[in-house]
Amino acid sequence: MHIRFLAPLVLTATAVFAQTNPASNLPPPSATEQWEPVPPVVSAPAGGVPSDAVVLFDGAGLDAWDSTSAKEPRPLWAVRDGVLTPVDKTGSLRTKQAFGDVQMHLEFRSPVNPLKSGQQRGNSGVLFMGLYELQVLDSHDNPTYVNGQAASIYKQHPPLVNASRQPGEWQVYDAVFVAPRFGADGTLLSPARMTVFHNGVLVQHDTVLLGATEYRGAPSYKPHAAKLPLVLQNHPVDRPSFRNIWVREISLPEASPAAKQ
């Protein structure tokens, strides 16, 4: 009896599955496969520098940099034992090459100075395009205004968390900066954006910048070139040191008009 009724039941279940399974009417998998353009190959050795990176400082010299100082010849920072440290009366450092959209890697170390506090400890900054500042500061057990602590977009956006190590230890920034876009008439088409990892921890996620960094007053946008030099700030007090600085120029697909709204 069981064998007699089993076949009709199986056939009925199969028929119901075929009627309710939408995959039977879908195109073949190849219809949604993209084969071109093929992404370029970038070698990324463990603990090393990507093959398409522009090395700005590897401990050997400062050929990639100029000084913002008005003195001639323009004085540069000190390099000792593979470490770059600001020096009095040398101005900030500015790259000779101009950049727009970039991925940046940078390592910094704040001096151990328990007598200093707030903005007086390990203060510097990375200014993308010389205008948009990612703050460098010793923020380990060192309260200050939160949009001025380490990994803040200075005077605009605090970091999501404080991932600072103790002063005297090397710290790492890995950041993606997307430059603002301006129309031919100077109209802002899309603002700058920044994503930052501090010591491997996400601290800024596709954060929209309000404009160029201002110490006093509200930030705003003014039209500028599509590429400008990157700047390392020489703050006049308790300066940090740097090493292993490189950037990758990145080419992002332009967003559609609908996506920009």
N, C-alpha and C positions, 0 to 999 in steps of 0.2 A: 504493500500500500504506500509506503513512504517513497519508493522509487517511482511509482506511477505519478505522484503529484509534484515531485521535485523539479522536473524539467519545465513545466508551465510556470512555476514560481520564479525560476531563474530567468526565463525569457521575459517575464513581466517586469522584473527588476531592471534588466538590461534596457528594455524599452523606455522605462521611466527615466533612467540615468541619461540616456541619449537625448531625451526631450528637455531635460532640465540642465544639461551641461553646456554653458555658453561657449566653451572652448572649441566645440566642434565647428563653430561658424567663424572662428578667428583666422586671420591670415597666417601664413607660415612664419616661424621665428625670423627668417632671413629678411622679412619685410621691415623689421625694426633694427637691423644691424647697420652700423655706420663703419665704413672702412677708410674713409679719407676725410680731412687730411690726417696723416699719421703724426702724432706728437713727436717732437724731437727727443733724442736720447740725451739724458743728463746723468753722468756718473756721480754717485753720492757716496764716497767712501766713509766708513764708520769713523766718526770723530774727526772727519776732514772737511774740506771745502768743496761744494758742488763745482763741477767742471765748468759751468757757465757763469760762475760768480766773478764779480770784480773785487779783488782783494784790496782793501783800503789800508789795512795795517796788519802785518803778520809778525811784527817784532823786529823787522830788519831795517826799516827806514820810513821816511815820510814823503816819498816821491809823489804820492797821490794827493798831497795836501798843500794848501797855501794858508797864510795867516790873514785874519781880518785886521791886523794891526796896520796902522798908517806908516809905521817906521820902515825905512829902507836900509839894508835889505830886510825883508819881512821875517821877524823872528818866529821860530817854531817851538813846539813843546819839547820836553826832554824825553829821550828814549834810553832806557837802561835795563839790561837783562830782559829784553823783549817786552818791556812794559812802557806804555806811553803815559806821561803825567804832565798836566798843565804847569806853566811857569809864569811867574809875575811878569807883567808888562809885555806879554806875547800875543794878546788878543785871543780870540777863538780860532779854531781850525775850520777851514772850509775846503771841501773837495775841489780839485781842479776840474773834475768831470761833473756835468749836470745830470740829474736824474728826475724821473717822474714817478711812475708806479714801481715800487721795489719791495722785495723781501730783504730784511736786514738782520744780520747777526752781530751782536756786540757783547763783550764781557767787560764788567767794571768791578772795581774794588774800592770801597770807602775806607779812609784812614780810621784808626781807632783813636777817638778823641772824646772821652767821656765828659770833658768840660764844656763841650759844645752841645747845642740842642736845636731842635726845629730845623729851620732852613739853613742853619750854620754848619750842618754835618753832611759832608760828602755831596755837596750841591754841584750839579752840572745839568746838562740836558742834550738830547739829540733833536736837532731841528731839521725835519724833513723839508726840503726845498728852502732851508734857511728861515722858515716861517712857522712851521707847525711843530710844537715842542712835545716830545715825550720826556717827562721829568726823570732825572737821575738824582737820587738822594739816599742817604742812610735812613731808612724808615724802620729799622729794627729797634723796637722799644723806644721810639722817638716821636711823640705826638707832634702834629702840625696840622694845618688846614688840609682836609682830605683831598681837595683837588690840586694840592701841591706836593703830595707825598710821592714816593717812588712809584713808577708805572702809571702815574696819572697823566692824562693829557692836560698839560699845565693850565690851571685856572679855568678848566672846562669840565673835565670828567674824572672823578675818582676811579681808582682801579676797583674791580669786582671784589678782590681780596688783597690782603697784604702778604706777599710771598717773600719778604725780605729776609736774607740771611744776616748773620752778625757782621758788624764791620770787621774788616781784615780778611773776609772770605770773598772769593770770586763769585760774582753773580752774572746771570745771563739774561739778555733780552733777545727774543726772536719776534720780529714784528713784520707785518705787512701794511704798507702805506699805499693807499690809492689816491692819487692826486685829484684835485678838483678839476672840473671841466668848465670852460667859459666859451660863450658864443663869440662870433666875430665882432659883435657890438659890445663885448665885455660883460654880457649878462651871465650870471651863474647858472649853468645847466645842471650840474650835480656837485654836491659838496665833497670835500675830502673825507676819507674814512680810514680807520686804523683798527687792526687786530694785533694784540700783543700777548705773548707768553713771557712771564717772568719766572725764571728758574723752572721752566717746564709747566707752569701753572697759567691757565687762561685768566688774564686780568682785564683785557679790553676785547670785546667781541663786535667786530664790524661797527665800531662806534663812529657816529657821524659828528664831524668837527663843526663847530659853530663859526669858524673863521680862523684867521691867523692869530697866533698867540699874542696876548697883550698882558703886560704886568699890571697896568692900571686901565680900567675901562673895559667895555664889552668887546669881544672879538667880532670881527666882520671880514668879509671877503672883498678883495680888490683884484681885478684881473691881472694875471701875470703869465709868464712864459710856461709852456707845457713841461719844461725841464729846467731845474735850478740846482745849484750845489747843495749838498748836505753839510750841516754845520754841527760841530761839537763845541758846546759852550764852555768858555773859561770863566767860571764864576770866581769872584775875588776872595772867597773864604773856603777853607777846608776841602780842597779839591780831591775828587776820586782819580784813580788811574784806570787805564783801558788796555785791552789786548784783543786780538782775534776779531777784527772788524771786517766784514765783507757784506756786499749787497748783490742781489740778483735783479736785473731789470726784468720785469714781467709784462706780458702782453695779455690783457684781459679783454674778453669780448665786450663790445659796447652794448650797454643795456638798451632795450627797445624803449620808445617814447612812453609806452604804457607802464613799463617797469620803473621808470624814473619818477612817475607821479606818486 
